[in-house]
Amino acid sequence: MPHSHTITSFVGLQKHRVVRWKRHHKSWIELWLAYDGATYRCSGCGQGFRRYYDRLWMRLRDLDISRHRVYVWVPRYRVRCPQCGVRRVDSGVARRRARCTRRFERWLFRLTNGMTVKEVSNLTGVDWEAVKGAESRYILGLLRKRDLTGITDLGIDEVSEKKGHRYLTLVTDTVKRRVVWVGRGRDRAVLRTFFRWFGKQRTRRIRCVVIDMHDPYELEIRERCPRAALIYDHFHVIKPLSMAIDDIRRRLQRELPPAGRLYLKGSRYLLLRNRENLTAKQRIRLQDLLRLPANETLNAAYILKEDLRVAFRRQDPKRARAELRDWKRRVRESKIPELLKYVEMLDRRRFGILNFFKHRKTNGLSEGFNNVVKTIKKDAYGFHDWEYFRLKILRKCGRLEEASSQRD
């Protein structure tokens, strides 16, 4: 049988030594620990005492040893402090009222990074709620250490939470590429809650905000940070144009005789897909489709769509703005009703669009985070606990552990 000091060095719990141990049925081990410190410190004021007031024993789950589950019996002391009264002594081994050691909770937290809560529970034999609680506490601890200074550029986007038009609002730091806040809903009140949490001092430092032309977001941003440049994500600017092209296709399909409709059948994908993403065979079919005399309007609309995409890729803001003005003139000359409505939308939102050419900021990062959120939801088969779902998003998308390791 190994000596106690050998087991003590192997177990490695600070300021505690193993005084007794026992193995049960070749599956789990019990260890009895004794406090090795010189003083007992009050958890209220930190004053040290040579003697303790009373002592209770706690049975805690600890890290496994060679496929054996380990339980440690740790003494919990209390001292009579002249300033604070009878207060407990923080042993450092476990949290107050915890059922496992701190390091075992850290291990659970690491496991949940690549496994579901249910999988971790099955692996360790720990209750599902205990695993969830350990992960939540560590995420909250990382959030308290998070550095929010120097945030100047924000991206705001929504992601579907459930079917039935239920959404989450994600606020991202586009410079450090992380999610800084998650809210439930996508109305103005949700964003107001964010700015209250963010604080007036940080809000004053915001230089630009990228959104997807959602009016409630825009109204709140203009009120809270009027000096910030409001930018419309170019993907959401071009998306209505694709919808207009599809409306033209459907209108022509209704107007054409039955024989002519066959040529437009299955053409939606060809018209809406970016030209550079089409295969050689698809490009030939698209060219044949647009050359038909009956599709003259569709051909003009398609050329205009591709020209607008080129304008949005221009790196020179002056040239991009000039091409946009010329593009709107050509649309008005074409007199295509669906495109005229689209130009009206561009005129109403011209400042947010022109700011894109100046700052070249997009919401592509937020769109990527949306996919991560969907994966989190899929792995857990949905979430009934909103707060836990919020913490999971911040852990996966907030770069919390990376920032913490850099500081350490």
Rosetta blueprint (number, residue, H / E / L):
1 M L
2 P L
3 H L
4 S H
5 H H
6 T H
7 I H
8 T H
9 S H
10 F H
11 V H
12 G L
13 L L
14 Q L
15 K L
16 H E
17 R E
18 V E
19 V E
20 R E
21 W E
22 K E
23 R E
24 H E
25 H L
26 K L
27 S L
28 W E
29 I E
30 E E
31 L E
32 W E
33 L E
34 A E
35 Y E
36 D L
37 G L
38 A L
39 T L
40 Y E
41 R E
42 C L
43 S L
44 G L
45 C L
46 G L
47 Q L
48 G E
49 F E
50 R L
51 R L
52 Y L
53 Y L
54 D E
55 R E
56 L E
57 W E
58 M E
59 R E
60 L E
61 R E
62 D E
63 L E
64 D E
65 I E
66 S L
67 R L
68 H E
69 R E
70 V E
71 Y E
72 V E
73 W E
74 V E
75 P E
76 R E
77 Y E
78 R E
79 V E
80 R E
81 C E
82 P L
83 Q L
84 C L
85 G E
86 V E
87 R E
88 R E
89 V L
90 D L
91 S L
92 G L
93 V L
94 A L
95 R L
96 R L
97 R L
98 A L
99 R L
100 C E
101 T L
102 R H
103 R H
104 F H
105 E H
106 R H
107 W H
108 L H
109 F H
110 R H
111 L H
112 T L
113 N L
114 G L
115 M L
116 T L
117 V H
118 K H
119 E H
120 V H
121 S H
122 N H
123 L H
124 T H
125 G L
126 V L
127 D L
128 W H
129 E H
130 A H
131 V H
132 K H
133 G H
134 A H
135 E H
136 S H
137 R H
138 Y H
139 I H
140 L H
141 G H
142 L H
143 L H
144 R H
145 K H
146 R L
147 D L
148 L L
149 T L
150 G L
151 I L
152 T L
153 D E
154 L E
155 G E
156 I E
157 D E
158 E E
159 V E
160 S E
161 E E
162 K E
163 K L
164 G L
165 H L
166 R E
167 Y E
168 L E
169 T E
170 L E
171 V E
172 T E
173 D E
174 T L
175 V L
176 K L
177 R L
178 R E
179 V E
180 V E
181 W E
182 V E
183 G E
184 R E
185 G L
186 R L
187 D L
188 R H
189 A H
190 V H
191 L H
192 R H
193 T H
194 F H
195 F H
196 R H
197 W H
198 F H
199 G L
200 K H
201 Q H
202 R H
203 T H
204 R H
205 R L
206 I L
207 R L
208 C E
209 V E
210 V E
211 I E
212 D L
213 M L
214 H L
215 D H
216 P H
217 Y H
218 E H
219 L H
220 E H
221 I H
222 R H
223 E H
224 R H
225 C L
226 P L
227 R L
228 A L
229 A E
230 L E
231 I E
232 Y E
233 D L
234 H H
235 F H
236 H H
237 V H
238 I H
239 K H
240 P H
241 L H
242 S H
243 M H
244 A H
245 I H
246 D H
247 D H
248 I H
249 R H
250 R H
251 R H
252 L H
253 Q H
254 R H
255 E H
256 L L
257 P L
258 P H
259 A H
260 G H
261 R H
262 L H
263 Y H
264 L H
265 K L
266 G L
267 S L
268 R H
269 Y H
270 L H
271 L H
272 L H
273 R L
274 N L
275 R H
276 E H
277 N H
278 L L
279 T L
280 A H
281 K H
282 Q H
283 R H
284 I H
285 R H
286 L H
287 Q H
288 D H
289 L H
290 L H
291 R H
292 L L
293 P H
294 A H
295 N H
296 E H
297 T H
298 L H
299 N H
300 A H
301 A H
302 Y H
303 I H
304 L H
305 K H
306 E H
307 D H
308 L H
309 R H
310 V H
311 A H
312 F H
313 R H
314 R L
315 Q L
316 D L
317 P H
318 K H
319 R H
320 A H
321 R H
322 A H
323 E H
324 L H
325 R H
326 D H
327 W H
328 K H
329 R H
330 R H
331 V H
332 R H
333 E H
334 S H
335 K L
336 I L
337 P H
338 E H
339 L H
340 L H
341 K H
342 Y H
343 V H
344 E H
345 M H
346 L H
347 D H
348 R H
349 R L
350 R H
351 F H
352 G H
353 I H
354 L H
355 N H
356 F H
357 F H
358 K H
359 H H
360 R L
361 K L
362 T L
363 N L
364 G H
365 L H
366 S H
367 E H
368 G H
369 F H
370 N H
371 N H
372 V H
373 V H
374 K H
375 T H
376 I H
377 K H
378 K H
379 D H
380 A L
381 Y L
382 G L
383 F L
384 H L
385 D L
386 W H
387 E H
388 Y H
389 F H
390 R H
391 L H
392 K H
393 I H
394 L H
395 R H
396 K H
397 C H
398 G L
399 R L
400 L H
401 E H
402 E H
403 A H
404 S H
405 S H
406 Q H
407 R H
408 D L
